[in-house]
């Protein structure tokens, strides 16, 4: 499974991406890798505008035919806009995760510098795939 990882974005270990805009807002969505793992999305629970969120706080939920998954805020901030289109078209996240499939925008005084760059996220996603592929074939002994 090959994922698209734009080099101009920042990423979290939870598979969210963040893009800073000229207006000071940060757009957040899930990565191509994450949407591939989830499969076809059937429902998106978007956060409320005005909600104050902390970094790594779950603030949205994605439901696919396979599972439900939280979406975490990459930074402390206030949610100022949500992608209302996802209510009727959750598949936009599958079709265009870095464009029309964005989930919310936050206003934050924090910068994206503390998040993963594309190379670091690529390594994380590759390790993720290795874990998924080998977990059943090579059980780990714990003791």
N, C-alpha and C positions, 0 to 999 in steps of 0.2 A: 504494500500500500504506500503510494508516494503522495506526500502532502505538499501543498503550496505554502511557502513561508516567505511573505514579502519582507525584504530587508529594511524597509523604512518604518516598520512597526516595532513596538516593544511587546513582550509576552510575559505571562505568569506561569508558574509551575502547574496551575490548575487549567491550563489551556485556553486562557482568555488572551485577546490581543487588545492593545490600547494605541490610539492615534491622537496626538495632540493637534488641535486646530489653531489657526491664526487668531480665532476669537477667544482663545484661552480655555476652551472646553475640551474634554477628552472623550472620544468616542470609544465604546467598548463592545466587543463581540466575542464569539468563540472562534477558535482556529479551524482551518480546514481539516487538520488532523482530528480534532475533537468531533466535528460533525460527521466525519467518516466513521469514527468509533461508535457514535450514537446511532447512526443509521437515519432512516426517514423520520423527520420530526413531525409530530402530529399536534402539538400544543406548546405554547410559550406563555408562561406566567411572567409578565413584565413588572418591574417595580413601580411604585408610585412616585410621581414627580414631587420633589420637595423632601423626599426621604434622605436623611443623613446616614451615610454608610461609612464603615471603617474598612481599611485595607483587609482583604481576605474574608470579608463578610459576605455570606450568601445573600443575594438580593434579587435573583430571578431563578426560574425553574424551567428547564426544557424537558419535554416528554417526547420520547420517540417510541417506535414500535418495540424497541428492545428494553428501554429503561428510562428512568427519570434522573435528571442530573441538575445540580445547582450551578448557577453562574455566580462567580465571586467578583466583588469590586476589586480592581487592581490597586486602588489608592483610597485614602480617606477623602471624603468629599460629600457633595450634595447632588442628588440626581436632578437634572434640570430638563431633561427631555428623554422620552422613550419612543421606540419604534412601534407605533400603533398598528402599522401594517401587518406586523407579525401575528396579531390576533386572528386574522382571517387567512394569513399566508405564512404559516410557520416554516414551510418548505423553502422560503427565501434564504434561510440560514444554510440549508444544504446546497442551494444553487449558487449563492454569492455571499459566502461568509464574511468577506472583507469589504463588501459594498452594501448592497441593499439589505443584507442580512444582519446589519448592526443591531445591537439590542438596546443600549442606553447611552446617554451622555452625562458626564459628571463635571461639576466645577470643583476644582481642587487646587490647593496651594502647593501640593506636592508635585514633584517632577517625575518624569518617566525614567529617570536615570537609574533608579534602583531595580527596575524590571529587567528581564532577560532580553538580550539582543537576539537577532535572528539566528546567529550561529549557535548561541547557547540553547535556544529553544529547539533548534534542529537536533542537537545532541540529546536533549531531554526526550523529544518525540521518538528518536531512533531507539533509545534505551527502553522506552515504553513499549515499542513494537517487539523488541527482543524479549521483554518480560512476558508479553502476551503470548508470543509464539512458543516459548519454552516452559511456561509454568506447569503445564500438564505433563509434558514429556520428560522434564527433569525436576522432579520434586526436590525441594530443599529440606534437609534434615535440620530440625531446630532442637536445641537441647541445653 
